[in-house]
Each structure stands twice: as structure tokens, then as C-alpha cells.
Amino acid sequence: MSSSLSQSVVLLDDEESYTELASMLLSGALKCPVHGFLRPTAALKELATLRPAVVVTDFSMPEMNGIEFIRQANLLSPGTVFVMITGNDLSARQDDLDRLQSLRGLLGKPFSWRVLADEILRVWPEGLAPPASQS
């Protein structure tokens, strides 16, 4: 199943300057395409076509939160794994987070883009060569 995933990353965060800068830095460091989105609905529209290996999503966004986004994204891109980033305390949502089997990482803001790059490589789907190991 994971063989149909592309060697790309989707980054979803409603902060435009962060999304643009992080996408640029991550694509250079990971040596793979990073598709940045500001709105969950826009990302969902493209997800089935992109079939990314990893999706990084913020928790607090307009339209829907990161948990709802992951629920919907799982249907469109099975096999994709997710990392959630947040500045919020999500301890009250722990049951919801535990039910998301494709959620493999959770990073609390602030963090450096290098920490995010390392987390993406850590959760990279098994059987799919991590982008930094490509020649």
C-alpha cells in the first residue's frame, strides 16, 4: 500500500510566512517536494493527487482542527503518516489523538525547522526510502 505514496511532504499551517519559510527550508534539507497549504480544505482537495508520505498539520486552524483534518485526510490518502504541530496543550484531547493510528508524531511549538525535519524522517513510512537517503 505505501508503495503508491509519493516521496513528498505536505505542510499545513494557517500562518502564511511560517508555511512558506518552513516549506522552503524542509524541501532543501529533505531533498523532496514540500507542498505548503494554508487551509485544511485546500489541502484535502489536493491530497488524493499528491499522496504524500508525510503530512505535517497544525492543530489550531480555521475550518477544522488538526484532528478532524487527519480523520478526513486518512480517507483520501491511506498509508500517509501524520505529524501534528501545536502551541496548545492537547492533554484534554488525548483520547482523540490516541484514536488516530496514522498520527506518528506531536511537536509543541516553538521548535526549529531542523527538529521538524528530523521528526519527518523519524516517522517516514516503512518500506519507502526516506528522501534524504536518495541520490
NORFENPE-V286211 format. One record per residue. SS is DSSP state (H for helix, E for strand, C for the rest). BURIAL is 1 if it has 9 or more other C-alpha atoms within 8 Angstrom, else 0. Layout:
ss->SS burial->BURIAL
ss->SS burial->BURIAL
This chain:
ss->C burial->0
ss->H burial->1
ss->H burial->0
ss->H burial->0
ss->C burial->1
ss->C burial->1
ss->C burial->1
ss->E burial->1
ss->E burial->1
ss->E burial->1
ss->E burial->1
ss->E burial->1
ss->C burial->1
ss->C burial->1
ss->C burial->0
ss->H burial->0
ss->H burial->0
ss->H burial->0
ss->H burial->1
ss->H burial->1
ss->H burial->0
ss->H burial->1
ss->H burial->1
ss->H burial->1
ss->H burial->1
ss->H burial->1
ss->H burial->1
ss->H burial->0
ss->H burial->0
ss->H burial->1
ss->C burial->1
ss->C burial->1
ss->E burial->0
ss->E burial->1
ss->E burial->1
ss->E burial->1
ss->E burial->1
ss->C burial->1
ss->C burial->1
ss->H burial->1
ss->H burial->0
ss->H burial->1
ss->H burial->1
ss->H burial->1
ss->H burial->0
ss->H burial->0
ss->H burial->1
ss->H burial->1
ss->H burial->0
ss->H burial->0
ss->C burial->1
ss->C burial->1
ss->C burial->1
ss->E burial->1
ss->E burial->1
ss->E burial->1
ss->E burial->1
ss->E burial->1
ss->C burial->1
ss->C burial->1
ss->C burial->1
ss->C burial->0
ss->C burial->0
ss->C burial->1
ss->C burial->1
ss->H burial->1
ss->H burial->1
ss->H burial->0
ss->H burial->1
ss->H burial->1
ss->H burial->1
ss->H burial->1
ss->H burial->1
ss->H burial->1
ss->H burial->0
ss->H burial->1
ss->C burial->1
ss->C burial->0
ss->C burial->1
ss->C burial->1
ss->E burial->1
ss->E burial->1
ss->E burial->1
ss->E burial->1
ss->E burial->1
ss->E burial->1
ss->C burial->0
ss->C burial->0
ss->C burial->0
ss->C burial->0
ss->H burial->0
ss->H burial->0
ss->H burial->0
ss->H burial->0
ss->H burial->0
ss->H burial->0
ss->H burial->1
ss->H burial->0
ss->C burial->0
ss->C burial->1
ss->C burial->0
ss->C burial->1
ss->E burial->1
ss->E burial->1
ss->E burial->1
ss->E burial->1
ss->E burial->1
ss->E burial->1
ss->C burial->0
ss->C burial->0
ss->C burial->0
ss->C burial->0
ss->H burial->1
ss->H burial->0
ss->H burial->0
ss->H burial->1
ss->H burial->1
ss->H burial->0
ss->H burial->1
ss->H burial->1
ss->H burial->1
ss->H burial->0
ss->H burial->1
ss->C burial->1
ss->C burial->1
ss->C burial->0
ss->C burial->0
ss->C burial->1
ss->C burial->0
ss->C burial->1
ss->H burial->1
ss->H burial->0
ss->H burial->0
ss->C burial->0
ss->C burial->0
